[in-house]
């Protein structure tokens, strides 16, 4: 492990002394007792469904309850331990046991939101206008908005009971089948998942050959996946029709506290701008020295930034970049470093990748697998963006400290942009081309590819609802159609490429892909405003501190961004177009 002057391992004693700390059991028991007491007190009461003062009292009591019970702390701690050592069966066993107990305790209070949803429409309007209930207005609005689609208690139980057999077991079955598949690579049999991760790093012939082998593995599982996709999409059709959702994506949009027309504006704007990604791939083809591109080439590397970024160097870069935006961002990073809230280096058994996680009234933590690369630096900045968002959201009351997935990527991308610009001018000409290419490629994947997936999902849902069943061959054709729409004329796709749907987990998490494009495009717009006027950081900070106190639309509207206007999305798209022009100039200059 590299030597560093900062703490590089999590200090989980900020939560508990260890897995056998008796305080864990005390906290679980405290949570169980408090939730059962609340349920017993209010399960048979109805006055708060009719009287403003009674509703205020129960909402205040519920808020105070959430403040005083460590309901998520034990599971949070055990999840963090598991991330550091995924092979620790003692941690897994304890986590399952405690999670089961806590879930049962929380379930005892589910009646509360169900009852709130049954308040008469007249009283709902009255309560939402009430000055006395102003503090709880938005949380009530969210409950009331969801209640329009709730069924009665018995029907809800049936839907919950059938979910496993109609959806999750099907999805799990395909995942297990794929996990058992291996492919031959350099005279070795390697897992299919490992093979897909290698493609972008390989020379052209090896990359394309490996992609063809992977496609054959997907085709081998496609009969099962054909039945699975049709089953889970038909299950969603039944649920949507019972609840009364207008579009296949409406339930996801509601859950993310967005609006259908906003999401449709986003999808339309990006879809009409696919020429931008076509332009990037024309340049990529030139950089790779190829006559045409295949599906395997879409994420191919054009080289690597040779300059090394040790963790200490990465810290100093981020401290400088964050300080330019505001001293408080620098201070948050320093606090994380000094308190042991960042686990930095790869270890055996440690979870791969990177993430940030946060809960009420406990320290947030960041997990990295830093390897001294430029990409590691960018990942560090990205996760600290999430951390800063989480920390500033803690200024909100407890019920508003979380934020929806649709805004989660906005802060992370903003701080990643700060990091990129801090380093870019220090690179040599060749490294600038590679770094900018990789940045644009990430944006193309995050925005254009995910919107193409959204369009694919929507067409497939509609076809299955119309026809009752869609064959794997036709699913493959629909997939290719939408992939070609964003990839453009420089690609030659084969029929086999369309079978990528078999292993694409996103399409089993209905339409959540739009949140990637949503977050990055808003982030791009915020960053462009900040670059033109550094004082705009005060407006960015309002967003970072808003948590989930308002709808995503209103949070951004308050800082001058109207996501209901189609023209707005073009601001974020223009940044990508400008980056492509910048890359073209660098390439022309070098040649």
N, C-alpha and C positions, 0 to 999 in steps of 0.2 A: 504494500500500500504506500502511495506517495506521501511524503512528509508535508505537512501544512501547518500554518500558524493558527488555523481556525479549527473549531470542533467539527468533525466530519462524520460523527455517528449520532444517531438519535439518543437523547436522554429521556427515556420513557419513565424514569422515576418522577418526572413532573406529573405523571398520572398515578402510577402505583409503584410499589417497591419491587414487585415481581409477580409471577403468575400465581403464587400462593399467598399473596398479601391478603390478610383477612378483611381488609377494607373493601375488596371487590364484592365479597358476599354481603357485607353490610350495606353496600350501595344498591345491590340488586334487591335485597329485602326492603330497603327504604323505598325504592321505586314501586315494588309490588304493593306494599302497604298503602302508599299514598294514592296510587291509581285506583285500587279497589275501594278505598274510602270515598274518592270522588264519584266513582260509579254508583256506589251504594246511596250516596247523598242525592244524586240528581237523576238516576235512571227512571224513576217514577214521577218526577216533578215535571210540570208543564208551564208553570207561571212565567218562566223566562222566554217562552215561545210567544208570549202575548204582551208582556210588560217591559218597557224600555229599561227601567231601573233594575228589574230582576235580571234581565239579560246582561246588563253592564256588570252586575255583581258576579255572575257566574263566569263571564269572560275574564274578569279581573282575577278571580280565584284560580281559573285554569292557567292564566299567565304566571301567577305567583307559584303555582304548582310546578310548572315547567322550569321556573328559575331555581327552585329549591331541590328538585330531585335529580340525581345524576343518571337519568334514564339511559342515555346512550354511552356514557363514559366507559363502563366495563367492556361492552362489545367493541367500541372504538379502540381501546387499549389492546384487546386480543387480536383485532384485525391488523393493527400495526406490528405486533409481535409476529404474526403469521407472514407479513410482508417481508420481514427480515429473515425468516427461516420457514419456508413453505413446507419443509419436511418434518416439522415439529408436531407430532401427532397429539401430544398432551395439550398444546395450545388449541388445535383443531377441535378436540373433544370438548374442552371446556367452553370454547366459543359456541359450539352447537347447543350445549346444555343451557348456557346462560341466555342465548338468543331465543331459545324455545320458551323459557320462563318469561322473558321480557316481552316477547310477542303476545303471549297469552294475557299478560297484564295490560298491555296497550289495547288489545282487542276488547277488553272490558269497557273501554271508554269510546268505542266506535259509535255507539248509539248517539253520542253528542252531536256530531256533524250531520248524521242522518236526520235527527230531529230538527236541527237548525234549517235543514233544507226543506222541511215540510211547513215552515212558517208561511202564512198566506202571502200572496203576491202584494197585497195592499200594505201589510205590515213590513214586508221586506223593503219596499220603497221608503216607508216611514223611518225604519231603522237606519237605512243608508244615508238619510238626510239629517239624522239626529246629531246634535252637537255633543251630547253626552257620550255617544258611541263613536265619536270621531276617531279616536285612537285605534279602534278596531274596525273601522269602515272598510278598508281594503281587504282584510282577512275575511270579513263577512261577505264581501262581494264575491270573492273567489269561491267560498262555500255555496253561495246562492247560485252562481253561474254553473257550477258543477251539478247542483241539485236538479236542474232542468232535465238532466239525462239519467237521473237515478231511477231505479225500479223499486218495487216494494221489497221489504226485507227478505221475504221468502225467495223472490226471484233473484235477488242479489246473491243469496246463498247458493242457488243452483248454478249461477254463472261462475262463482268462485270454485265450486266443486268440479265443474266440467272443464275448467281451464287446463288442468294437468293433462287430461286425456285428449283434449281437442287442440292443444297448442304446445305447451312446454315439453311434453314427452316426445312429440314429433320432432321438434327442433333439437332436443337433446339427442335423439336417435341418429339424426344426420350428422351431428357434431361428433358423436362417438364413432360412427362409421368412417368419417374422414380422419379422425385421430389414429385409426388403425392402419391407414394407408401409408405406404412408403414408396419412394422412387429411387432409382439407381442414379447416383451422382459420383463421378470419379471412382468408379468401381466399389462404391459403398452404398448400402441401403440406408437412406435417411428419411425421417418423418416428412410427410407432405407439408406440414406447416413450416419446417425448417427450409425445405426446398423453395417455397414461395418467398421466403425472406432473403434468399440468395440471388434471385433473378437480377435485381437492379445493379448488382456489383460485378456481373460477369461480362466478358467480351461478347460481341454481337452473336456469333454463331452459337456459343455455349448458352447464352441467354435464351435465344429462340428455341434451341433444341430442348432445353429444360422446360420451357413453357409448354411445348407440345406434349412432353411426357406428363406434366401436371394436368393438362387438359384431359388426357386419357384417364387419369385417376378420377377426375370430376365426372367424366362420362360413365365410368364404372359404377358410380354411386347415384347416377341421375335418375334411375327408375324409382329409387327410394325417395330422392329429393322431389321428384315430380309429384308423388302422392303427398309428401309432407307440405310442400308449398300450397297445393290446392286445398289441403285440409285446414291449415292455419289461416289461409286467406278466406275460406268459406266460414270458418268459425268467427272471424272478425266481421264478416258480412252479417251474420246472424246477430251478433252483439250490437253492431251499429244500427241495424234496423229496429231491434227491440228498444234501444235507447233513443233513437230518432236523430242520429247524426246525419248531417246533410251530405258530407263528402267523406271518402275513405280516410282522409288525413285530418278530419275535424277534431277527433278525440285527442290526437297528439297535440294539435295546435292549442286546444283548450287547456290541456295539462301543462303546457309551457306558458300559459297565460297570455298567449298571442291571439290574433284574430285572423280568420280565414282570408279576408281581403288583403291583409298585410303580407301574408305568406304568398298569396297568389301574385301580388305585385313583385315580390322578390323573385319568384320562379320565372315569371314572364320576362323581367328585366335581364336576368342572367341568361335565359334561353335565347333571347334576341341578341345577346352579345357573345355567342359562341365563336364568332369570327375572331375574338381576341385570343382564345385558346388555340384556334387554328393557326394564327400568326405565330404564336410561341412554338408550336410543333414544326412549323416550316423552318424556323431558326434552329430548333433542336436537331432536325434532320441534317441540316448543314454542319452543325457542330459535331455530330456523330459521323459525318462523312458517308451517309447512306443515300441510296437512290429512293428508298421508301421506308416507311416505318411499319412495324408489326405491333400487335397488342402488347407483346412482351417489352417493347421499347419505350412505352409511355413514361416509365419512371427511371429509365436507365441513367446512370451517372455519366458525366462527361469528364470526370476527374475528381480530385479531392484537394481541399485546401491543406497544403503541407504545414503551414504555420501551426505550431502547437499552442494550446491554451491550457496551462496547468490550472488546477482548481484555484490556487491563490491568485493567479493572473486573471482568471475569470471573475473572481470576486472583486478585484480592483476595477476591472472594466465595468462591471455592473454598478458598483458603488458610484463611479464617476457618471455613468449614463443616468442612473436614477436620480442622483443629486441635481443634475441639470433640470430635471422635471420638478423636483421638490425634495427638500431635506427629509421629509417624513418617510419617503419611499426608501431612501438610503438607510434611515434609522430602523425601519422594519427589517430590512435585510440583515443589518448588523445584529439586531435582537435575535433573529433566527440562528445566526451563526454562533453567537455567544451562549445561547441557551441550549444548544444541541437539538435544534428543530429541523436540521437538514441531514439526511443520511446520504453520503456523497458517492462512495466508490462501490463497484461491483463486488459481490461476495458469493460464495457457493450457497445455494439455497435461497438467495435474495430474489424478490420479484424483479423481473426484467422491466425495461422501460422507465417511465417517470410518472409521478403524480403528486398532487397536493391534496390534502384532506383536512377538513375542519369540522368542529362541533361547537355547540354553545358552551361557554364558560370553561373551556379547556384549551391548551395550546394547539395551534395548527402545526402540521408537519409536512415537509417536502421530502420526497424520495427521488434520488437521482441515481444514475449509473455512469458517472463522469469518466470519460476516457481521453481527456486532453485534446479533443477535437473541436473544430468550429461548431459542429452540430451540437456537441455537448454544451458549449457556451450558450447557444440559442435555446436549447432545452431548459437550461438553468434559468434563463431570463423568462421563458414562457411560464414555468411553474411558479416562479416568484411573482409573476403577474397575477396568477390565481391566488397566491398567498396574500398579496397586498389587497386584492379585492375582498377576500374573506376577512382580513383583519379590519379593514375600514367598515365593512358591513356590520361588524360587531358593535358599532356605535348605535345601531338600531335596537328597538325592543326585541325580545327573544323571538316573537312570531314573525319578524321581518328580517332576521339575520341571514337566512338562506336566500338563494337567488336561483332563478330557473335556468335550465340548460341553454335556452335560447340566448342568454346574455353571458353565459359562463366563459365563452372563448373570446369575448371582446377585450377584457382586461389583459388576458394572457398575451394576445397578439399585439396589443399596444406596447407592452413592455419588451416584447421580442423585437419590435421595430426599433425601439430605443437602443437596444443592444446591437442590432445589425448596423445601424448608422454610426455607432460609436467605433466600430471595428473596421468598417468597409474601406475607409481611406487609408488604413495602415497596410492593406494587402497589396501585393504586386499585381500587375495587369492580368496575368493569367489567373491568379486566385480571385480577382474581382469578377472575372467572367464566370468562374465556377460557382462562387458564392451567390452572385445575382441570379444565375441560372437556377440554382437549387431553391432560392427564395421564391422565384416565380413559379417554378414547378410545384412547390408546396401550395401556393395560392391557387394554381390551376386545379390541383387535386381537391383542395378544400372547398373551392367555390364551384367551378364548372363541372367537375366530375360528380360532386355530391348532388348538384341540381339535376344532372343527367340521370342519376340514380333515382331521385325523387320522381322524375318524369316516367322512368321505367316502372317503378312501383305503382304509380297511379294508373298507367295503362294496363298493367297486369291485374290489379285489383278490379278494374272495370271490366276487363275481358272475362275474368273468372265469375264475376257477378252476373254478367250477361249470358255466358255460355254454360256455366256450371262446372266446367273443367277445361284446363288448357294443357296440352301435351308438352313434354319437355322440349321437343323440337321447336314448338312455337314460342315457348318461354325463351329459348336460346335466340331465336330470331328477334324477339322484342328487345332482349338485352343488347344484341349487336346494333340494332337500329339506334338505340339511345346512346350507346357508347360512341358510335360513329358520329353522332350529332355534335358531340363536344370535341372529339379527336380530330375530325376534319378530313380533307381530301388526301392528305399525305400518308394515311394509314390504309393498309390492306388487312382486313379482318377475315378470318376463316369461320366456317360454321362452328368449329370446335371452340373458338374463343367465347362464343355465347354461353357455353356451359359454366362459365365463371360464376353464374348465379348459384350454383350448387354450394359453393363455399363462402358466399358473401353474407356474413352475419347481419350486416346493416339492414337488409331487406326483411329480416325477421323482427326487427325493432321498428315497426311501422313509421316511416316518414321522419324519423328523428334526424335524418341526414341534413334536412334544411337548416338545422341549428348551426352547423359548421359554417355554411355560407353566410348566414345571418350575422353571426358573431364577427367573422373576419371582415365583411364588407363595412359593418358599422365601425369596427376598429380602424380600418383604413381611412374612413371619413374623419374620425376623431383625430387620427395622427396627422392627416393633411391640414386640418384646422390648427392643430397645435404647432406644426412647423411654420405655418404662415404667421401665427400669433402665439408665442409662448405663454401669454397670459391666459390662453384658452384652457390651460391645465387646471384652472380653478373650476371650469365647467366639467372637465373629465373627472375631477375629484368628487363632484356632486353625484355623478353616476356611480363611482366606486363606493360611496358612502350610502347609497340608496338601498342596498341589499334587495329585499323583495317587498319593499314598502309600497310599491306601485306596480302597475303593469309595465312590461318592457317598453311598450309604446310610450307611456307617459313619462317614464324615466328619461328616455332619450328626447322626447318632445320638450322637456323642461330645459334641456341644454342645446336647443336649436336644431334638433334632428327629427324630421317628420318622416317616419317610415311608411306612412300611408301614401306618400307621394312617390310615384314611380321614378321620378327624376332623381330622388335621393340616392337610390341604389347605384345610379350611374357614377356618383362621386367615388365610391369605393372601387368600381370597375375601372375608372379612369386611372387610378393609381397603378393598377396592374399593367394597363396599356402603356403608361409612362415608363414603367420599369422595363417593359419589353423594348421600347425605343432606346432606352439607356443601354440595354444589353446589346442591341444591334450596333450601336455606335462603338462600344468596346470591342466587339468582334471585328468590325470593319477596320478600326484603328490597329488592331493586332495583326490583321492580315495585310 
